[in-house]
């Protein structure tokens, strides 16, 4: 298991069964899911399948999405980490940095703090040379996080399956 510590957060590669309640609640929130691919909320069964996929990605690739715990409370705030953005074929092969936080964790700087640690992991531990991030054009919160991380806008694209326009940002190892 890989654990990354920040001032306020603990990022862990190991997802636990008891993470499902918080993950399912986050994925069922329409505001949280507003800019995610099709914009649809996910039910508990879909969240359980996602949790299983998170664990599988870590086993198969040696990287994936970290569970984000607030150190002070131990509460699951969401996730941040690295994934393969196969849903957007034109950026492949690439590794994407992404994050999703429960609404109660918004506005506290957790996304930037967690993504900074995950990005450092990608560059320092995995030896990545370049990382991208993909966002819905109207998602200004994610745009601000990307800016704070040092990602620069590169181009617009359309996700083929959803016919959804997205903005692609990138950063090279510095």
N, C-alpha and C positions, 0 to 999 in steps of 0.2 A: 504494500500500500504506500502510496505517495501522499505526503501531507505537506502543504505549504502554509506558512504562518505569515500574517500581516499584522499590523498594529491592532486591528479590531476583528479580523476574520481568520478562520481556519478553513483551508480548502483541502478536501480529501478525495482521493481517487476512488475509494471504496464507498459504494452506495449501499445503504442498509435497508432492510425491509421496513423499518420504522420511519424511513424517509417518505414513504408512499403517501401518507395523509397530507403532509405539507406540499409535496409535489402535485398531487391531484387537485388540491385547493388552488394552487397557483395556476395550473393549467385550465381550471374551470372558470377563471376570472376573465370576463370579456375584455376588460381594460388591459390586462397583461397580454392577452393573445391578439390584441387589435392589429398589430403589424406583423404577425407571424404567418408567413406563407399564405394560407387561405383565410386567415383571420378567425377560424373556427376554434371554439373552446374544445378541450379534450376531456373525455370522461375518465373515470377511475381506471377502467380496463386499459384504455390507451396510455394513461400515465404509467401503469404497471409495466406495459410493454416497453415504454420509453426507458424506464428505470433498468429493465433487463438489458436493453440495448446499450445504455451507458456502461454497464459492467462488461458487456461483451466487447465493446470498442476498446476499453482499457486492456483486456486480456489479449485481443488480437493485434492491436496497433502499438500498445505501449504509451498511448495518450488518449485523451478524451475529455469529457466534461467533468469538472470537479464539483462536488457538492460544496456549497458555501454555508458554513456555520458561523453565526455570530458568537465570538468567543465569550462575551460577557454572559450570554443567556443559553448558549448551546442550540438555539433555534436555527432551523434550516431557512436561510434567506433566499435561496435559489441555486442557480448554477452558473459557472463560467468555465470556459476552456476551449479546447481545440477539437475541430471536427473536419471531416472531408465534405466539402460543399458539392456533392455529386448532383444535387438538384439544379445546378447551374453549370452545364457542361463546358461552356466557353471559358471558365476560369480554371478548369482542371489541367494538369495536376496542381492543386493548391491545398493549403491548410488554412482553415478559417478560424478566427477567434470570435467567440460569441458569448452571450450572457442572457440570462432571463432571471428576473428577481420578482418575488412576491410584492404586491403593491405596497404592503406595509414596510418594505425595505427600500422603497424609492426615495430619492432626495437626500440620501445620507452619504453618498459617495461610495457605496459598497460596490457598485458595478465597476467603477474605475479602479478601485483598490484590488478587487478580485481579478479583473482582467489584466491589470499590470503584472500581478504575480503569475498568472497563466501565460502571458506573453513572454515573460522572462524565462519561464520553464521551457517554452518552445524554442527560444533562441539559445539559451545556455545549456540545457540538458538534452534537448533533441537535436540541436545543431541546425535548426531551420534557418534558411537565408532570407526568407520572405514569408509574411503572413498577410492574409487578406481579411476583410470583414465586409459583410453584406447587410444592407439595411433597406427598409421601405423608405422611399423618398420623403414621406411625411413624418418619419420617426426622428424628431429633433433631439429627443433624449439620447438615443443611440448615437446620433451625429456628434453630440457634445462629448460623449464618452470616447468616441473614435478620435476626436480632435485632441483630447487630453492624453490619449495613448500615443499620439504622434502619427496616426494613420492619415494618409492623404487621399482625397477623392481621386479616383482614376477614370471611371466611366460608368455610364448607365447600361443596364442590360434588362432582359425580360426572362423570368423563370418560365421555361416552356410549359410545364404541366399546369401551372396556375395562370399563365398569361399576365403575370404581375411584374410591373416595373420595379427594379431595385437599383440602388447605387452601390458600386463596388469601391472600397477603400483599401489601401495597402500600406505596409511598412516593411522596410528592409532591415536586416540586422545592422545595428549601428556600431 
